[in-house]
Amino acid sequence: MTAAWPISRADGLPVVMGVVNVTPDSFSDGGEWFEPTAAIAHGLELLAQGADILDVGGESTRPGAGRPSVAEELRRVLPVVTALGAAGAVVSIDTMRASVAEAALDAGASLVNDVSGGLADESMVEVVAGAQVPYIAMHWRGHSSDMQSRAVYGDVVADVRSELAERADQLVSQGISAERLVLDPGFGFAKLAVHNWALLRHLDQLLDLGFPVLVGASRKAFLGRLGVGDGEPRPPRDRDVATAATSSHALTVGAWGVRVHHVPSTIDAMRVAHAIKEAP
Ligand code: PMM
């Protein structure tokens, strides 16, 4: 399916991408939507709550995670992509694998969300360029199994900015349309809490690159550690208010979209930020 591009909302809020993880082990909602029927019902619920895009993924990228086989990833995502696409949803496929992206596009997805920005699978660019679909390229320094060892920066904002700019240049030179490219700083991917906060604070410097920016901070660990001192972080499901605050910030600085697990709280918070921004 080809989605109208750029996607935007009639109410002026950033695009809301609802997360549909068809995985047994995602940090944020591990296992909850692992059965296709549950994942489909969840996607439809996110849609009814106001999501503009449903982001279907079959590989957990939490720190330390191992990878499913290609066959297993396809088995997880294809029925869900097919059903949600048939229901009229704009579906993005969250994968690092070109073969999974290609099969999902055939099954009804209309965007590719690649947390590796094309670095994990050299065939990805060809698939996306050939299909002429929007592509979300995230800042990435390597697979989740050992990515936190790569959370080493001189100046995290300058480093992520230049690595993303270089990635965008390469993707475009390899045939990805600059008009359909979205960049994402990759919160929590080879990033410590201090790096995530700096990237949120200076999102404007990523927006300066001239591409739409997606913010995917939803339920991530750095939000759960706020206010608990040395105590246990709040569990992922108790991080939606904190996530909504990041969505509100994303709107204020002019991000294109937010990728979230709990859609109503994010829309509510962004409506407040929007009303403030529009006030005379
Ligand atoms: N984070 C996760 C998965 N996919 N995609 C993009 N573009 N940006 C992200 O920050 C991102 C992503 C990991 O979170 P999850 O386990 O809640 O899906």
Residues whose N, C-alpha, C, O or C-beta is under 5 A from the ligand:
A	BS01	PMM	S26 F27 S28 T61 N113 V115 I136 M138 D184 G186 F187 G216 S218
